[in-house]
Every structure is written in structure tokens, then in C-alpha cells.
């Protein structure tokens, strides 16, 4: 799945857009040049749209040329293709200069060539992505973040209604990180030029809106029953009367495992309250799941969704992912950070 932070400093948008957009209009093709920091001298691959191109890296440098009708998300990867990681970037008709790092890393039992882009110049797309990321990181833990995000997106989309990144942002906020209301999302969606957006993003957005109608904030959470390590079915309704964090993860998911110490701290902080945690794994290997539960010291209720029926019903597209539900099974928040969870639980506990 694409990552937009892969996840908006408004005062810079107008001037940047004028300069780079005018240049893009005058230039009808792109020149992508790059340097790689590291001992790599084999082929590098560029994929965008229906195009797949490759060149040999010589003296740590490479160059691609081509033409796109609009900014198009693509990626670079090294050998062995397609088993290396991918480095996402937008291709647009301009002179794009990138700097990247090369390294070998173990992933899923294999040693792969990893390429990480650390700097992009000459790309309006990269600039607005970085500005949005900076805004998000600087404000995501503020109590009024949702209001700040909505106002920034109104300004952002007003300037960038034709750019596919606008659709990518809205699709991910609707489906993967639903921090805005359905009403707010639809208002923002009405301002983008849908003819310039990626079809997959528009489909994700519609799926997210439908999911907000079913399992969004203030909606009753999904009722389900899943087995624990002893193969005993546990009903989510058995947590009625508690504020419950339902956390979706898997043993192979590194970001999920990294978050577990944060969940342990949350559990300890609210040990004397009616707060609880239920972890739901989407592992298809029960042994790996049990070993990870023990290694990560997850002392709360752990369930496994091998058939992914619960995961699919909730339309979870990436993990880690969570729902915070109240004593009556009503959704308080979706895919919250530990700071947001702590804030909500603290407010509920003080009442």
C-alpha cells in the first residue's frame, strides 16, 4: 500500500505552485537523475503507469527520461527485481534530482537490496508531500489536531485540486486514518478535480466513507467472536462495561511489534480503571502468533483472526490498526496514537 507520509505549510504553497507549475507547463517531458550513496553498480528500475524502464548505475549515478500526462506516482527499485524494496516518488514533467542511500537488509528471511530516497529537488509533488508531512508530524498530537487538519486541507486542496496527491490524502484519511468526519471528508472531496485523481484512490475513498457509516466514531462496533491460544472463543461483548482498545496486528508486522511497549505502558497506567486491551492477530501461522505474544509480553486478551473475516468486515487495509470503544461498545476513535488513547481514557476516567 502506498504511504503518503509516505503522510502543508500554507504560506509556501502559492509561491511554490506558481514557480513549479509554470515550469511544468513549459516542459513536456521529465529528466530524472539520481545519485546513490553505497556500493551498488547494477540495474535500477523505474515504474510508473504502464511503463517499466531500467538503466545501469554507473559511478553511483543514473538517469531516466520520459513523459507523463499528469503527476504519476511510481517507484524505483534495485535488483533482484521484483524482490527488492520499492522507493515511492511522483514522476512529473520537470528536471527531478534525487539522492538515495543503498543498503542490504534482511526481510522475511531474505537479504534484499534496499533503496531509500532521502532528498528530491525539482519536483513540486515532492515539495507538497514534504510540507504535508511536516505539518502532520508537528501537529498530530495536539488536542485540536482534527480542526487544524481540516482547515489545512481546505487550503491545500484549493491550491492542489488537480494534483493526484490530494486524492491520495483523502483516500487514506477516509479508510486508513479516519480522523475527520464523514461530512468533513465529503466537503473536501467536493473540491478536488476527480478526473485528475487515481481511480484506486477514489475507490478507497468511497470504501472509507461507507465504512464510516458502519463502524465510524459514535457507531456501534462490530460484534465478533474469535479464538484465543487455547482455541476458546471469546466474544467482544464480554468486554461490555469497559473502555476497550481493539488492536489489530501480526507477528510479522515490524511496526506492530514496535508499538507493543506503548500498549504495555497504557495498560499499566490505567490498571486501576475500567480500561482493557484486546489484541487481534491476522497471522495465518498460530505458532508464530503465540511465540510473538509471549516474547512481547502481551498479558491481556489475545485473539487470532486466521480467516481474516473480522479484518475484512472492518476493511482494514494496513496494520497496526485499532478501534477504541466505550463501555457500551460504541466507537470512540479509529486508528488512534497512544497519546490520543491516553487522552481519551484519562478524560473518561476523570468523569
WOPE-V772981 format. One record per residue. N is the residue number from 1. OMEGA is omega in radians with two decimals (none if undefined). Layout:
n: <N	N>
omega: <OMEGA	OMEGA>
//
This chain:
n: <1	2	3	4	5	6	7	8	9	10	11	12	13	14	15	16	17	18	19	20	21	22	23	24	25	26	27	28	29	30	31	32	33	34	35	36	37	38	39	40	41	42	43	44	45	46	47	48	49	50	51	52	53	54	55	56	57	58	59	60	61	62	63	64	65	66	67	68	69	70	71	72	73	74	75	76	77	78	79	80	81	82	83	84	85	86	87	88	89	90	91	92	93	94	95	96	97	98	99	100	101	102	103	104	105	106	107	108	109	110	111	112	113	114	115	116	117	118	119	120	121	122	123	124	125	126	127	128	129	130	131	132	133	134	135	136	137	138	139	140	141	142	143	144	145	146	147	148	149	150	151	152	153	154	155	156	157	158	159	160	161	162	163	164	165	166	167	168	169	170	171	172	173	174	175	176	177	178	179	180	181	182	183	184	185	186	187	188	189	190	191	192	193	194	195	196	197	198	199	200	201	202	203	204	205	206	207	208	209	210	211	212	213	214	215	216	217	218	219	220	221	222	223	224	225	226	227	228	229	230	231	232	233	234	235	236	237	238	239	240	241	242	243	244	245	246	247	248	249	250	251	252	253	254	255	256	257	258	259	260	261	262	263	264	265	266	267	268	269	270	271	272	273	274	275	276	277	278	279	280	281	282	283	284	285	286	287	288	289	290	291	292	293	294	295	296	297	298	299	300	301	302	303	304	305	306	307	308	309	310	311	312	313	314	315	316	317	318	319	320	321	322	323	324	325	326	327	328	329	330	331	332	333	334	335	336	337	338	339	340	341	342	343	344	345	346	347	348	349	350	351>
omega: <3.12	3.08	-3.03	-3.11	2.95	none	none	3.08	-2.89	-3.07	-3.12	-2.98	-3.01	-3.11	3.14	-3.10	-3.14	-3.08	-3.03	3.14	3.11	3.13	-3.13	3.13	-3.09	-3.08	-3.04	3.12	3.13	2.99	-3.14	3.11	-3.10	3.03	-3.11	3.09	-3.10	-3.06	3.08	-3.09	3.12	-3.10	2.98	-3.04	3.06	3.12	3.04	-3.08	3.10	-3.06	3.00	-3.07	3.12	3.05	3.09	3.07	-3.12	-3.13	3.10	-3.10	3.08	3.14	3.05	3.04	3.11	-3.09	3.06	3.12	3.13	3.07	-3.02	3.12	3.12	3.12	3.02	3.00	-3.10	3.03	-0.08	3.13	0.08	-3.03	3.01	3.09	3.11	3.08	-3.04	3.02	3.05	3.02	3.10	-3.07	3.10	3.08	-3.05	3.13	3.14	2.98	-3.07	3.08	3.11	3.08	3.02	-3.13	3.06	3.13	-3.13	3.08	-3.13	3.00	-3.04	3.01	-3.13	3.08	3.13	3.10	-3.13	3.10	3.11	3.08	3.08	-3.11	3.07	3.14	-3.14	-3.12	-3.12	3.05	-3.13	-3.14	3.10	3.13	-3.14	3.10	-3.07	-3.11	-3.10	-2.99	-2.96	-3.11	3.10	-3.11	-3.13	-3.08	-3.08	3.11	3.11	-3.12	-3.13	-3.13	3.13	-3.14	3.07	3.12	-3.11	-3.09	3.09	-3.13	-2.99	-3.07	3.14	-3.05	-3.13	3.12	3.09	3.11	3.11	3.11	-3.08	-3.13	-3.12	3.07	-3.13	-2.98	-3.01	-3.09	-2.98	-3.13	3.12	-3.14	3.09	-3.13	-3.14	3.14	3.14	3.09	3.11	-3.14	-3.11	-3.07	3.13	3.03	-3.04	3.14	-3.11	-3.08	3.08	-3.12	-3.13	3.11	3.12	3.11	3.09	-3.14	-3.13	3.11	3.13	3.12	3.11	-3.13	3.08	3.08	-3.08	-2.99	3.11	3.14	-3.12	3.08	3.06	-3.14	3.13	3.03	-3.12	3.07	-3.09	-3.12	3.00	-3.08	3.11	-3.13	3.05	3.14	3.10	-3.12	3.14	3.12	3.12	3.11	3.07	-3.08	3.12	2.93	-2.96	3.02	3.08	-3.00	-3.14	-3.05	3.03	-3.10	-3.10	-3.07	-3.10	3.12	3.11	-3.09	3.13	-3.11	-3.05	3.07	3.10	3.12	3.11	3.10	3.10	-3.13	-3.13	-3.11	-3.08	-3.08	-3.09	3.10	3.13	3.11	3.11	3.14	2.99	3.10	3.14	-3.14	3.03	3.07	2.98	3.09	-3.05	-3.13	3.13	3.13	-3.11	3.13	-3.14	3.10	-3.13	-3.11	-3.10	3.08	3.11	-2.98	3.12	-3.12	3.13	-3.12	-3.14	-3.12	-3.05	-3.13	3.11	3.13	3.11	3.11	-3.11	3.13	3.11	3.12	3.10	-3.05	-3.14	3.09	0.08	-3.14	-3.11	2.99	3.01	-3.09	-3.09	-3.06	-3.11	3.11	3.12	-3.08	3.07	-3.11	-3.09	3.12	-3.09	2.99	3.12	3.12	3.13	3.12	3.14	-3.12	-3.10	-3.12	3.13	3.13	3.14	-3.09	-3.10	-3.10	none>
//
